[in-house]
Amino acid sequence: MRNSLVGIKPTVGLTSRAGVIPESEHQDSVGTFGKCVRDATYALDAIYGIDDRDQYTLAQKGKTPKGGYAKLLSTKKALKGAKFGLPWKSFWQYADEEQLDTLGKVLDLIAGAGATVINETEILDYQTIVSDSGWNWDWGTARGFPNESEYTVVKVDFYNNINAYLSELTNTPVKTLADIVKYNLDNAGTEGGAPMPDGHPAFWSGQDGFLASLETGGVKDETYVQALEFVQRTSREGIDYALTHYGKLDGLLVPPDVGQSYETSAQAGYPVITVPAGVHSESGMPFGLAILQTAYGEDKLVKYGSAIEDLLKGTEHARVRPKWLGYLQRNLPVPF
């Protein structure tokens, strides 16, 4: 989501995951990218819906707009009377100074268009569930509680989900996660089977994630059950609390470059839209402004994402073409 494109990550179960290489059935969500909110929304309209091959999609019945999401595309006029929250202590405080300055100007424009922007609309229990040191999907374990860790869930889910996916393939002898691990070891010079300095520099830590998942055996033990319950409950309650406790908000405005923001939505299975808003002067890396919503809140994300995009047209915050820095450069000697 941190790029020069608009990105829409929908609610888990709004779009089918059938045929998609999986990580976690509880967090995987097929989203869309586009040069503008309109393009990303057209793509979303083409792929959302109920699919018998993905049981999670059955839950969306009666929760999506009749006729699709494109009819909700709007202009900056839609911002008049809108109400947004800023989870400052939860996320914003971790953004770098340049992004705070740039996004602060965007917030001023939003307020100037007639929207109300309320500061410190915090995620419930953010002090516990939001990492204070960047994106960390094993934050629960870092606090001493693996039964409160996203990674506890993902490790088990990946083992089961990737095995199920591979079992249906007919064009490869690789049928299990164990087969992947063995293949990587057999081809360590190119596939990163071992960590550096014995492996490939593109896979610095080797296949530590695969090995951690393999070690679980896919067993959904009590630690897994507790972790899944904790992660989903706290992230959902956290976002829903922020959206309702401070008055009925139309979304939470967050900096997606701060990984904890979209990580919380991923844990909840909730939707996010990101609109380009600036480019970091030193790295040339684009960054955006994101809106968080509750489950099946894509209608508001499309409405207000397109309104903010329209507001930024003709300003220094409008989407620009990315700069391909050093894309023809080859570092010699190649270290492998």
N, C-alpha and C positions, 0 to 999 in steps of 0.2 A: 504493500500500500504506500510505501515511501518513494514516490516517483513523480514524473511529470504528467501522469495520466490520472483521470478520475477512476477510482476503484470503488466497487460496491461488493461488500462481503455480506451475503444474506443470512438470515436466520437458518440455523442447521435444520434441514428438512424442507426448506422452501424449494431447493433445486436438488435433483437426484444425484447421488454419488455412484450410481451403477456404472461400472467400467472404469472408474477413476482409481489410480494407484492410491491406496489409503494410508493414513497414519492413525487416526482415531475416529471411530464412528460417532463419538460424542462431540467432536469439534470440527471435523471435516465439513467444508461448505464450498460448493462450486460457485464462485463469484464472477464478476465481469469487469473488464477494463475498457476505457474508451477515451478518445481525445476530448470528449465533453460528457456532461451528465446525460444528455440526450442519447448519445451513442451507447453508453453503458446501460441505460435504461431499456433501450430497444433490445439489446442483447439479453437483459434479464427477462424481459417479456417473452423472449423466444425459448428460454430454458426452464423457467419455473413451472411448477405444477406437480400433480400427483403421479407417481411412478410405482407400479406394483413391485418393481425390482428393488426399491428402497423403501422399507416400511416407515421410515421416519417422515417421509413426505405425506403420509396419510393424515398427519396432525394439522396440516394447513387448511383443511376443508373448512370453508366459511370464514377464513381469516385473511383472505386476499381480495383486493378490489376487483369488482366485476369489470371485465374489459381490459385488465392489465394496469401497469404502472405508468405508461407513457402519458396517459391523460392527466397525470398529476404534475407533470413538468410545469414550471412556473417562471416568473420573472422576479426581479428585485422587489416589485410591489408586494409580493407575498410576505416579505419580512416585516411589514408594518403590523404591529400587534403581536408578533411572535415572541416567545419567551424561551431563552436558552440559559443553561447553567454552565458554570466554569468550575470543575472540580480541581481547585488550585493546589491544595495540599496533597490531593490524591495523585495528580499527574503533572500539572503545569510547572510546579516548582523544580522539576527535573529537566526541563527544557533549557538549552543553552541560551546565552544572552542574545545572540543574533536572532534566533527564532522567536524569543519572547518579544523582541522589538518589532520584528516583522509581523508576527501574528497579532501583536497588540494593536497595530495599525489596522489590521483587517477587522478586529473586534470593534474598533472605533467606527469603521465604515458600516458594520452591521447595525450597531446602535444608532448611527446616523440615519439609517434607512427606516427607523421606526421600531426596531426590535428592542426588547428588554434583555440585558445580559446581566445575570446575577452571579456574583463571585462567591467562591467557597461553598458551592453546592456539592458537598463531598460524598464519595462512595461510602456506604455504611461499612464501618469497621475497616476502613482503608489502612489504618495503622497496622493491622494484622495481615490482611490478605494482599496488599500491594507491596511489592519489593521496593526497598529504598536504595537499591544499587543497580537499577536497570532491569531489563527483561530477564526473568529467571523462572523457568517452568519447574524448577525444583526448589522453589522458595519455601515450601512447607518443610522439606527435609533440612534446609539451611537453618530453619528455626527449631529443628529438633523433632519435627512431626511428619514423618513420611506418610502418615495416614491423612495428611492435609495437603498433599502435594499433587499438582497437576501431572508431574512426570511419572508418579506412581501409576496413574491412570493410563497415560500415553504409552508407557512401556508395555503394559499388558495388552492394551487395545491393538497396538501395532503388531504384536506377535500374532494375534488371532486374525486381524483384518488382512495383513499381508499374506498370511498362509491361505486364507480363503480366496484372495484375489489370484495368487499364483496357481492355485489348484485348478483354475478354470482355463489357464493358458495352454495352448496346444503347440506353440512354436518354440518352446524352450524346455530344457531338462531341469531348469531351476524351478522347484516346486514349493520350497519352504524357506523360511528365514535362515535356517541352518545351511541350506544350499547357497544362499546369498553370501553368508559369512565365509563359507569354504571357497566359493568362487573368488571373493576378494582376496583371500589369503593366497590362493593359487596364482593370482595375477596382481600381487602386491605392488609391482612396479608401476602399474597404470591405474589400479582401482582403489588404492589406499587401504589395503588390508591391514597394514601395521601403522602405528603412529610414527611420527618423525623422531629421530633422524633415520629410521629404518624404512620409512614408507614414502609416500608421495606428498610433496608440499601443498598440493591442492586439498589434501585430506590430512591436515596437520595432526589431528587427534586419532587418526585411523578410523575404525568403525566402532568406536566406543558406544555409540547409541544403539547400534545393532546388537552388540554383545550384551548390553544392559537389558535390552528387550528379550533376547534369547534366554538369558538367565531366569526370567520370570516363568518361562514355560507356558505363558498365556493363562496362568492360574488366577482366577478372580477370587482371591482369598479375602479375609476380613479386612486387611489393610487396604486392599484395592477398593472394596465396597465402601469403607469409611471415607477414603480419599475422594471417590467419585461423588458421594453425597455432600461432602464438605465443599469441594471446589464448585460444584454446580449451585448449591444452595447459597453460598456466601457471595459468589459473583452476581447471581441473579438478584438476590435481595439487595446487594450493594448498589447496582445500577438502578433498579426499580425504586429504591429508597430515594436516591438522588433525583430521579425524575418526578417524584410525587411529593416528597416531604417539603420542598421549598416552593410549593405551588405547582400546578400542572405545567411541566416544562415540555417544550416541543423537541428537545434534544439536549444532549450534553456536548459542548464544544471542547475538543481535546486536541493536543498536538500528537499526531500519530508517530512522529519521530521518537517520542517517548514510548518505548515498547510496552510498558506496563499498561498503557491505555487500551490498545487493541488486544493485548493479552487477556485483560479482564473480560472483554466482550467474547473472545474466543472460548474462554472457560465457561461462560454462560451460554454459549451458542446463540448469542444475540447479534444483530446486524450493525454494520458500520458503513458509512460513506466517507471517502476522502476526496477533497477538492484541492488542486494545486494552489499554492499561495506564495511561494517564494523559492529562492535558490541560495544555498549556503555559499558565501563569497569565497571561502578558502577551498572547499572540496569540490564545488560545482554540483553538489548533490541537491536535487530538488526536494522540497518538503511541502507538506500541505496542512490543511485544517480539516479535522474529521468531526463527524457527528455520531454520537452513540445513541442507540435507541433500545427499547425493549423488544421482546420476541414479536415478529411479524410487524415491526414498525417501519418497514421499507417505504410505506406510503409517505410518511413524514420525511424520511431521508431523501427521497427523490424530490419532494416538493421544496424542501429548504436547501438541499444541496444545489439544485438548479437555480434557486433564487440567489444564493451566495455567489455562485459562478457568474450569473448575470451581473450582479453588483460589482464584481471585480474586473469586468471587461473594460478595457481602456485604461486600466490602472497598472501600477508597477507589480501588482500581485496576480495579474492575468497569466494564464498558462503560456509558457514559452517552450520552444523546441529545446530538447536537451542538448548539451554540449558533449560531444564524444571526445573526452580528454585522453590522449595517448593511445587511441585504439589501434594505431598502426605501429606502435612502439613494441619492439621485441627485446626483452631483457636477456642479454647474453653474459656468461654462459647460462643455458637453461639448467636449473639445479636438479636434474634427474636424468 
